[in-house]
């Protein structure tokens, strides 16, 4: 993709919507009195945030969340290659920005308010839940997706929803040992999310509504808004018996196709800011959050799902990376396959696919086979009732870790293990480990703690205020 196409697609997904994004001028606004010597919108944002936070929060917390010498947020996009029509997902690189630390602090304190009994914490817990679910044989599977959820979240309304929940029975102050008021929490949320300043293609913009994907408060605001909608529908008994949501993706079991269409209409009539789309199961199969759900009679089975555009591109074995990360990647993919597969047949099929994928990435066969073999052995030991036969290489390499003494001894051990390998029909390979200096030398005096790790390259006192900038 060339640069002009990239900028055009990203502009269509973000700044072209003038109801949510406005350009910001670098010119100093006209004010009464003596004009400031140096002006920049970012400096004004920093000063405004500091003045609000220091009035509301204790000094110790305020010092942590007020960031001096911050950077401008940067807007970039990731192509949605799995979509029929190519589009961009706008993401804001917000680390180190003026309100990032405050947003992180608020997200940590308010996270319990962004979930309900319909939300899914992770894919694995959802897989465990539906594998034990008994449904009617005539039920159908359906999923719903919110179009561009983050940028369409009504920000002011969502802030009021969160503040209302936070001060029910004074939960926020009681839980976090604080003494702030509801309007003050609203003010903190506004300064952490509203009018987010960022740069794109050499120009400055503000996001006046919606939350930025990349902001620490983005998922919390999106979840809190959808939770409020679900709670209203639940009160009116408009949700199906089984309904689960992961951020903007929803999985439901309904009685018929008309019932699924009625639910879609109900969801789209909940709020004018958001729009839902629907996907019905095809051949009793429905992809959802990285897994494929298969309806078999009254039971549901799960397996790993890959989008048609997946190329299997992961960490290459010839990459200049420590080999332990490469082996850990193998183990991670095996663990994911095992936890998402409800049957040993689907797990075996996934292991075969992983073998082919990692072979294409130039991973040695002995490493792939031994890792699968060790993983299956550990699974069987933890689950004695499990019986499965996976097509792994029975002549896989078994490594024996031994202390290294000298080269002569190492060669002798190699010859002895080679003879033993022929006798037991298993390949034994010695791995020699040297003793570390720290095992022989004891620290006589503990080192002092590092006071600052901020990599400060300059420090000057601002002539506009009393702040020090680093």
C-alpha positions in Angstrom: 0.0 0.0 0.0 1.4 3.4 -1.0 1.4 6.4 1.3 -1.4 8.3 -0.4 -3.8 5.3 -0.2 -2.9 4.8 3.4 -3.6 8.4 4.3 -6.8 8.4 2.3 -8.2 5.3 4.0 -7.2 6.4 7.5 -8.7 9.8 6.9 -12.0 8.2 5.8 -12.0 6.2 9.1 -11.2 9.2 11.3 -10.6 12.8 10.7 -13.1 13.1 7.8 -15.9 12.8 10.3 -16.1 16.5 11.3 -18.7 15.7 14.0 -16.0 13.9 16.0 -12.7 15.4 14.8 -11.7 19.0 14.4 -8.4 20.6 13.3 -6.3 22.6 15.8 -4.4 25.7 14.9 -0.9 26.4 16.1 -1.5 30.1 16.1 -1.6 31.8 19.5 -5.2 32.8 20.3 -5.9 36.5 20.9 -6.2 37.2 24.6 -6.3 40.3 26.8 -3.1 41.4 28.5 0.4 40.4 27.8 0.6 37.4 25.5 2.6 34.3 26.6 6.1 34.1 25.3 5.8 30.5 24.1 2.5 28.9 22.9 1.6 25.4 21.9 -1.7 23.5 22.3 0.1 20.7 24.1 1.5 23.0 26.8 -2.0 24.4 27.3 -3.4 20.8 27.7 -0.7 20.0 30.3 -1.4 23.1 32.3 -5.1 22.6 32.3 -4.8 18.9 33.3 -2.4 19.8 36.2 -4.7 22.6 37.5 -7.7 20.2 37.5 -6.0 17.2 39.0 -4.1 19.1 41.8 -7.4 20.7 43.0 -9.1 17.2 43.3 -6.6 14.5 44.1 -4.1 14.2 47.0 -0.6 15.6 46.2 1.0 12.1 46.1 -1.4 10.9 43.5 -1.4 14.2 41.6 2.4 14.1 41.3 2.1 10.7 39.7 -0.6 11.4 37.1 0.5 14.9 36.1 3.0 14.4 33.3 5.5 17.1 32.4 7.4 17.1 29.1 4.7 14.9 27.5 4.6 14.1 23.8 1.9 14.4 21.2 -0.3 11.4 20.5 0.2 10.0 17.0 -2.7 8.5 14.9 -1.9 5.5 12.7 -4.0 2.8 11.1 -4.1 -1.0 10.7 -5.6 -2.3 7.5 -8.7 -4.6 8.0 -7.5 -7.1 5.4 -10.2 -9.6 6.4 -13.0 -7.2 5.3 -14.4 -7.4 1.8 -13.8 -3.7 1.2 -10.4 -2.6 2.5 -10.6 -0.2 5.4 -8.5 1.1 8.2 -8.8 0.7 12.0 -7.6 4.0 13.5 -5.4 3.6 16.6 -3.9 6.4 18.7 -0.4 5.9 20.0 -1.0 7.6 23.4 1.9 6.4 25.6 3.6 9.3 27.2 0.9 11.8 26.3 -0.3 14.5 28.7 -3.3 12.6 30.0 -2.0 9.0 29.7 -1.0 8.6 33.3 -4.3 9.9 34.6 -6.2 7.6 32.2 -4.2 4.6 33.4 -5.0 5.6 37.1 -8.7 6.0 36.4 -8.9 2.7 34.4 -7.3 0.8 37.3 -9.8 2.3 39.8 -13.0 2.0 37.7 -12.4 -1.3 35.9 -15.0 -3.3 38.1 -17.7 -1.0 36.7 -17.2 -2.1 33.1 -18.6 -5.6 33.4 -21.8 -7.5 34.1 -23.0 -11.0 33.9 -23.1 -10.9 30.1 -19.4 -9.9 29.6 -16.7 -12.4 28.8 -13.3 -11.9 30.5 -11.3 -14.0 28.0 -11.7 -16.6 25.3 -10.8 -19.6 27.4 -13.4 -19.0 30.1 -16.0 -18.6 27.4 -14.9 -21.9 25.8 -15.2 -23.7 29.1 -18.7 -22.3 29.7 -20.2 -23.3 26.4 -18.6 -26.7 26.3 -20.8 -27.6 29.3 -23.9 -26.0 27.9 -27.0 -28.0 27.0 -29.3 -26.3 24.4 -32.4 -27.2 22.4 -31.7 -29.1 19.2 -33.6 -26.5 17.1 -31.8 -23.5 18.5 -29.5 -21.5 16.2 -26.2 -19.7 16.8 -25.9 -16.0 15.9 -23.3 -13.3 16.5 -23.6 -9.5 16.5 -20.9 -6.9 15.9 -20.9 -3.2 16.6 -19.6 -1.0 13.7 -16.7 1.2 14.8 -17.7 1.0 18.5 -14.9 3.1 20.0 -15.3 6.2 17.9 -19.1 6.0 18.3 -19.3 5.9 22.1 -21.2 9.0 23.3 -18.5 10.3 25.6 -20.4 12.7 27.9 -23.2 10.2 28.4 -20.8 7.4 29.2 -18.9 9.5 31.7 -22.2 10.2 33.5 -23.1 6.5 33.5 -19.7 5.6 35.1 -19.9 8.4 37.7 -23.4 7.3 38.6 -22.2 3.7 39.2 -19.0 4.9 41.0 -21.0 6.9 43.6 -23.7 4.3 44.2 -23.4 3.9 48.0 -20.2 6.0 47.7 -18.4 2.9 46.3 -15.5 4.8 44.7 -14.4 6.7 47.9 -15.0 3.7 50.2 -13.1 1.2 47.9 -10.1 3.5 47.2 -9.9 5.5 50.4 -10.5 8.8 48.7 -12.8 11.8 49.4 -13.8 13.3 46.1 -17.3 14.2 44.9 -19.2 12.9 41.9 -18.8 16.2 39.8 -15.0 16.0 40.5 -14.8 12.4 39.2 -16.7 13.6 36.1 -14.2 16.4 35.7 -11.3 13.9 35.9 -12.8 11.7 33.3 -13.5 14.6 31.0 -9.9 15.9 31.1 -8.6 12.3 30.6 -10.7 11.5 27.5 -12.4 14.6 26.0 -10.8 16.8 23.3 -7.8 14.4 22.9 -5.0 16.2 21.1 -3.1 14.2 18.4 -1.1 14.7 15.2 -1.7 13.1 11.8 0.0 13.8 8.5 1.8 16.8 10.0 -1.3 18.5 11.3 -2.9 18.7 14.8 -6.5 17.5 15.6 -8.8 17.0 18.5 -11.2 14.1 19.0 -14.3 15.8 20.3 -16.5 12.7 20.8 -15.9 9.0 21.0 -13.0 7.3 22.7 -9.6 6.6 21.1 -8.5 3.1 20.4 -5.2 3.2 22.2 -6.3 5.2 25.2 -6.2 3.2 28.5 -9.8 4.3 29.1 -11.0 3.2 25.7 -12.1 -0.4 26.5 -13.5 0.7 29.9 -15.7 3.4 28.3 -16.9 1.1 25.5 -17.8 -1.7 27.9 -19.5 0.6 30.4 -21.7 2.1 27.6 -22.7 -1.4 26.3 -23.3 -2.7 29.8 -25.8 0.1 30.4 -27.7 -0.9 27.2 -27.7 -4.5 28.2 -29.0 -3.7 31.7 -31.9 -1.8 30.2 -32.8 -4.7 27.8 -32.5 -7.1 30.7 -35.0 -5.2 32.7 -37.4 -5.3 29.8 -36.8 -9.1 29.2 -35.6 -8.4 25.7 -32.4 -10.5 25.8 -32.2 -14.2 24.9 -31.6 -16.9 27.5 -27.9 -17.2 26.4 -26.2 -13.9 25.5 -22.5 -13.2 25.9 -20.3 -10.2 24.8 -16.6 -9.6 24.4 -16.1 -5.8 23.9 -18.0 -5.3 20.5 -18.6 -8.9 19.6 -21.7 -10.7 20.9 -22.6 -14.4 20.8 -26.2 -15.5 21.3 -28.4 -18.6 21.1 -31.9 -17.9 19.8 -34.8 -20.1 18.8 -35.2 -19.1 15.1 -33.9 -16.8 12.4 -36.9 -14.3 12.9 -35.9 -14.2 16.6 -32.3 -13.3 15.6 -33.6 -10.6 13.3 -35.9 -9.2 16.0 -32.9 -9.1 18.5 -30.9 -7.2 15.8 -33.7 -4.7 15.4 -33.9 -4.3 19.2 -30.2 -3.7 19.6 -30.1 -1.1 16.8 -33.0 0.8 18.3 -31.3 1.1 21.7 -29.1 4.1 20.9 -28.7 6.3 17.8 -24.9 6.3 18.1 -24.2 2.6 17.5 -25.1 0.2 14.7 -25.1 -3.6 15.0 -24.5 -6.2 12.2 -25.5 -9.8 12.4 -24.0 -13.1 11.3 -25.8 -16.4 11.4 -24.2 -19.8 11.7 -23.3 -21.6 8.5 -23.5 -25.4 8.6 -24.0 -25.1 12.4 -20.6 -23.4 12.6 -20.0 -19.9 13.8 -16.6 -18.1 14.4 -16.3 -16.1 17.6 -13.3 -14.5 19.3 -10.7 -16.8 17.8 -12.6 -20.0 18.1 -15.2 -21.8 15.9 -18.3 -23.0 17.7 -20.0 -26.1 16.3 -23.5 -27.1 17.2 -23.9 -30.9 17.4 -27.4 -31.8 18.5 -27.9 -30.4 22.0 -24.2 -29.8 22.7 -21.6 -27.3 21.5 -18.0 -28.1 20.5 -15.2 -25.6 20.0 -12.0 -25.5 18.0 -9.4 -23.0 16.9 -10.5 -20.6 14.2 -8.4 -18.7 11.6 -9.6 -16.1 9.3 -9.2 -16.8 5.6 -6.6 -14.1 5.3 -4.3 -15.7 8.0 -0.9 -16.4 6.5 0.6 -18.2 9.5 3.3 -15.6 9.8 4.9 -15.8 13.3 8.4 -15.5 14.7 10.8 -17.1 12.2 13.3 -19.6 13.6 16.1 -17.7 11.9 15.1 -14.4 13.6 17.8 -12.9 15.8 15.9 -13.7 19.0 16.8 -15.8 22.1 15.8 -19.5 21.3 13.7 -19.7 24.6 11.2 -17.3 23.1 10.9 -19.5 20.0 10.2 -22.5 22.1 7.8 -20.5 24.3 5.9 -19.5 21.2 5.4 -23.2 20.3 4.2 -24.0 23.8 1.8 -21.0 23.8 0.2 -22.1 20.5 -0.1 -25.6 21.8 -1.7 -24.4 25.0 -4.1 -22.2 23.1 -5.0 -25.1 20.8 -5.7 -27.4 23.8 -7.8 -25.0 25.7 -9.9 -24.0 22.7 -10.4 -27.6 21.5 -13.3 -29.4 23.1 -12.3 -32.8 21.6 -9.1 -34.6 21.1 -9.8 -34.9 17.4 -9.8 -31.1 16.9 -6.7 -30.8 19.1 -4.9 -33.4 17.0 -6.0 -31.6 13.8 -4.7 -28.3 15.2 -1.4 -30.0 16.2 -1.0 -31.1 12.6 -1.6 -27.6 11.4 0.9 -26.2 13.8 3.5 -28.7 12.6 3.1 -27.5 9.1 3.0 -23.8 10.0 6.2 -24.0 12.2 7.9 -26.2 9.6 7.3 -23.4 7.0 8.9 -21.0 9.6 12.1 -23.2 9.5 11.7 -24.6 13.0 13.6 -28.0 13.3 11.4 -31.1 13.2 13.0 -32.4 16.4 12.1 -29.2 18.3 8.5 -29.3 17.0 8.0 -33.0 17.8 9.6 -33.0 21.2 7.7 -29.9 22.3 4.3 -31.5 21.2 5.3 -34.8 22.9 6.3 -33.1 26.2 3.1 -31.0 26.1 0.9 -34.1 25.6 2.7 -36.0 28.3 2.1 -33.2 30.8 -1.6 -33.0 29.8 -2.0 -36.7 30.3 -0.3 -36.6 33.7 -2.6 -33.8 34.9 -5.7 -35.6 33.4 -5.2 -39.4 34.0 -8.6 -40.1 32.4 -7.6 -38.6 29.1 -6.7 -41.1 26.3 -5.4 -39.8 23.1 -2.9 -40.7 20.4 -1.2 -37.9 18.6 0.9 -38.4 15.5 4.1 -37.1 17.1 7.6 -38.5 16.4 8.1 -41.3 18.9 11.9 -40.9 18.3 11.8 -37.3 19.6 14.9 -35.9 21.2 15.1 -36.0 25.0 17.5 -33.5 26.5 19.4 -34.2 29.7 20.8 -31.1 31.6 24.2 -31.7 33.1 26.8 -29.5 34.7 29.8 -28.7 32.5 33.2 -29.8 33.9 35.5 -29.9 30.9 35.5 -30.8 27.2 37.0 -34.3 27.8 34.2 -35.2 30.3 31.6 -33.7 27.9 32.7 -35.9 25.0 32.6 -39.0 27.2 29.1 -38.3 28.4 28.0 -37.8 24.7 29.3 -41.2 23.8 27.7 -42.9 26.7 24.3 -41.3 26.1 24.6 -42.2 22.4 25.0 -45.9 23.4 22.1 -45.7 25.8 19.9 -44.1 23.1 20.4 -47.1 20.8 19.5 -49.5 23.7 16.2 -47.7 24.7 15.3 -46.6 21.2 15.0 -42.9 22.3 17.4 -40.1 21.4 19.1 -38.6 24.4 21.0 -35.4 24.0 23.1 -33.8 26.8 22.8 -30.1 27.5 25.7 -28.8 29.5 25.1 -25.9 31.9 27.9 -23.8 33.4 27.8 -22.4 36.9 27.0 -18.7 37.1 29.4 -16.4 38.9 26.6 -15.2 41.1 26.3 -18.8 42.5 29.9 -18.6 43.8 30.1 -15.0 44.8 27.9 -13.5 47.5 27.1 -9.8 47.4 28.6 -8.3 50.6 26.7 -5.0 50.4 23.4 -4.4 48.7 23.4 -1.9 45.9 21.4 1.4 46.5 18.1 1.6 44.6 18.0 3.4 41.3 16.2 6.7 42.1 15.3 7.6 38.5 15.1 5.6 35.3 13.6 8.3 33.1 16.7 8.7 30.9 16.7 12.5 31.4 18.7 14.3 28.8 17.9 17.9 29.8 16.2 19.8 32.5 15.1 23.4 32.3 12.8 25.7 34.3 9.9 27.1 32.3 9.7 30.9 32.2 5.9 30.7 31.9 5.3 28.9 35.1 7.1 27.2 38.0 7.3 23.8 36.4 10.5 21.9 35.5 10.5 20.3 32.1 12.6 17.2 31.4 
